[in-house]
């Protein structure tokens, strides 16, 4: 059996709209960057509001945190989803986007009325986190200043924050791509190469389904 903090990167190419999330068990930390429909032309497929609300993310955790990225018009929808999934929104992180010469990005792809130079990551809490010794808080700032890279790629600092929030905890990434794969995380998404899983419980439940 692998220790949680020694589990290598795991990933499965799946459509989150059509998979039984009970397969994966429970997680302490969920990181999600959904393809929100922001009513703009984007270089990837998006999900309708109704599809987002139907996702059964609540099956993935009984106690812990979710870090949910959201932009533009999807802000209120994201809050509705958090409530539906059983989370209370407790805070948010703002990512200020800079170029490789450390200047603020002022001509971002998103934004209907103003160009967006930032993104928001809502933080939700579920269960008795405050009395659970595996979780830590008040260790980080609510602002990340980091360079923009590939489309939809989030700053590495968010992973460092999640690890400090729950050192060695069980973590899952939703709507992940190849660049999201990292140790201690299960990554799910429909743009991942093939599959790689080492946790026997997950493999057994996957085969049963």
C-alpha distance (Angstrom), angle and dihedral (degrees) to the residues before:
residue distance angle dihedral
X1 . . .
X2 3.81 . .
X3 3.78 119.8 .
X4 3.80 109.7 -119.7
X5 3.79 94.9 -113.8
X6 3.82 91.4 46.8
X7 3.80 97.2 52.8
X8 3.81 109.6 119.0
X9 3.78 121.8 -130.3
X10 3.81 111.3 -67.4
X11 3.79 128.0 -168.3
X12 3.77 143.3 173.7
X13 3.79 129.0 -164.7
X14 3.81 100.7 -132.5
X15 3.79 140.5 142.3
X16 3.79 104.8 -120.0
X17 3.79 90.0 -150.2
X18 3.80 91.4 63.3
X19 3.80 106.9 35.8
X20 3.81 130.6 93.7
X21 3.80 102.0 -121.6
X22 3.81 90.7 -161.1
X23 3.81 85.3 80.9
X24 3.79 91.7 75.7
X25 3.80 102.1 50.7
X26 3.80 124.3 -144.9
X27 3.79 129.6 -31.1
X28 3.78 136.1 -162.2
X29 3.80 95.0 -149.3
X30 3.81 129.9 31.2
X31 3.80 120.6 -168.9
X32 3.80 115.8 -168.7
X33 3.80 134.3 177.2
X34 3.83 103.0 177.6
X35 3.80 123.5 -164.5
X36 3.81 92.9 -115.9
X37 3.79 116.4 -166.6
X38 3.80 99.7 -117.9
X39 3.81 93.5 170.4
X40 3.80 93.8 -110.5
X41 3.80 135.0 107.2
X42 3.80 108.0 -92.7
X43 3.83 132.1 177.1
X44 3.82 91.9 -117.0
X45 3.79 139.8 46.1
X46 3.79 119.6 -85.2
X47 3.81 135.4 -152.9
X48 3.78 126.0 -121.0
X49 3.79 118.7 -116.5
X50 3.80 91.1 -110.8
X51 3.80 91.0 53.3
X52 3.80 91.4 52.2
X53 3.79 92.1 51.1
X54 3.81 91.5 50.0
X55 3.81 94.2 56.9
X56 3.81 109.6 111.1
X57 3.80 97.0 -141.1
X58 3.80 88.6 147.6
X59 3.84 88.1 77.5
X60 3.81 91.3 67.8
X61 3.80 99.2 65.2
X62 3.80 143.4 25.6
X63 3.81 95.8 179.3
X64 3.78 129.7 16.3
X65 3.79 146.1 56.5
X66 3.78 136.3 -56.9
X67 3.80 123.2 -154.8
X68 3.81 106.2 -157.5
X69 3.81 122.1 -174.9
X70 3.78 117.2 -147.1
X71 3.79 137.9 170.5
X72 3.79 138.0 -168.2
X73 3.78 119.5 -33.0
X74 3.81 93.1 7.4
X75 3.81 93.8 72.5
X76 3.80 95.6 96.4
X77 3.81 91.7 39.8
X78 3.80 89.7 53.6
X79 3.80 90.8 53.8
X80 3.81 89.8 50.7
X81 3.80 90.2 51.0
X82 3.81 92.3 50.0
X83 3.79 90.4 53.6
X84 3.81 92.1 46.7
X85 3.81 90.5 50.4
X86 3.81 91.0 52.7
X87 3.80 100.0 -103.5
X88 3.78 131.2 131.5
X89 3.79 112.8 -143.6
X90 3.78 105.9 -125.1
X91 3.81 105.1 165.8
X92 3.78 145.7 -23.6
X93 3.77 140.3 -131.5
X94 3.79 121.4 -138.0
X95 3.80 119.4 -149.9
X96 3.81 112.7 -153.7
X97 3.79 107.5 -156.3
X98 3.79 119.3 -136.2
X99 3.80 134.6 178.4
X100 3.79 125.5 -120.7
X101 3.80 88.9 -91.5
X102 3.82 90.1 56.6
X103 3.81 96.5 -107.2
X104 3.80 122.7 136.4
X105 3.80 112.8 -99.4
X106 3.81 105.2 -117.6
X107 3.81 101.5 171.4
X108 3.80 103.6 55.5
X109 3.80 123.1 166.7
X110 3.82 94.9 -117.8
X111 3.78 130.9 63.3
X112 3.82 128.8 86.3
X113 3.79 100.1 -150.6
X114 3.80 103.0 12.5
X115 3.78 129.9 24.4
X116 3.81 108.6 -103.3
X117 3.79 114.5 -126.1
X118 3.78 93.3 172.7
X119 3.79 143.5 45.2
X120 3.78 130.4 -149.4
X121 3.79 127.7 -133.8
X122 3.80 111.4 -164.4
X123 3.79 116.3 -149.8
X124 3.79 118.6 -146.3
X125 3.79 128.7 -173.1
X126 3.80 128.6 -153.4
X127 3.82 130.9 -174.9
X128 3.80 130.3 -3.2
X129 3.78 95.9 -33.4
X130 3.79 95.0 149.5
X131 3.80 92.4 63.0
X132 3.79 95.6 41.7
X133 3.79 111.4 97.2
X134 3.81 94.2 -153.7
X135 3.82 90.5 71.5
X136 3.80 125.0 75.0
X137 3.79 130.4 -174.8
X138 3.81 144.5 175.5
X139 3.81 88.8 54.4
X140 3.78 98.7 112.3
X141 3.79 145.6 46.4
X142 3.82 122.3 -112.0
X143 3.83 93.7 -126.9
X144 3.81 128.0 75.9
X145 3.81 118.6 -169.9
X146 3.78 107.1 -165.8
X147 3.79 143.7 146.0
X148 3.80 122.0 -93.0
X149 3.81 114.2 -117.6
X150 3.82 132.3 165.9
X151 3.79 120.9 -6.6
X152 3.82 110.5 -68.2
X153 3.80 93.4 -2.0
X154 3.79 109.5 142.5
X155 3.82 125.4 -147.3
X156 3.79 118.1 -84.2
X157 3.80 88.4 -127.6
X158 3.82 90.7 76.2
X159 3.81 90.1 63.8
X160 3.78 90.9 50.3
X161 3.80 89.5 52.3
X162 3.81 92.0 50.5
X163 3.79 91.9 49.5
X164 3.80 92.1 50.4
X165 3.81 89.0 47.7
X166 3.81 91.9 56.2
X167 3.82 112.0 9.7
X168 3.79 110.5 -150.7
X169 3.79 92.4 -4.4
X170 3.80 125.6 147.2
X171 3.81 109.3 -91.7
X172 3.80 137.1 -174.4
X173 3.81 133.2 -167.5
X174 3.80 119.1 -151.3
X175 3.81 123.9 -156.6
X176 3.79 88.5 12.9
X177 3.79 128.7 168.3
X178 3.78 132.1 -156.9
X179 3.80 92.7 -82.2
X180 3.82 91.1 56.0
X181 3.80 95.6 63.4
X182 3.79 113.0 113.3
X183 3.80 140.1 147.3
X184 3.83 119.0 -74.1
X185 3.84 90.1 22.4
X186 3.78 131.4 104.6
X187 3.83 105.0 -151.6
X188 3.80 121.6 -157.3
X189 3.80 126.5 -173.1
X190 3.78 144.8 118.0
X191 3.82 95.3 -112.0
X192 3.80 97.9 59.1
X193 3.82 123.7 115.1
X194 3.80 111.3 -110.3
X195 3.84 119.0 -55.2
X196 3.79 136.4 -68.4
X197 3.82 123.0 178.9
X198 3.80 130.0 160.3
X199 3.82 103.3 173.5
X200 3.79 106.8 102.5
X201 3.80 94.6 -152.8
X202 3.78 91.2 56.8
X203 3.81 92.5 45.4
X204 3.80 91.7 50.6
X205 3.82 93.7 48.7
X206 3.82 90.4 45.4
X207 3.82 90.8 53.3
X208 3.80 91.6 47.4
X209 3.79 91.7 53.9
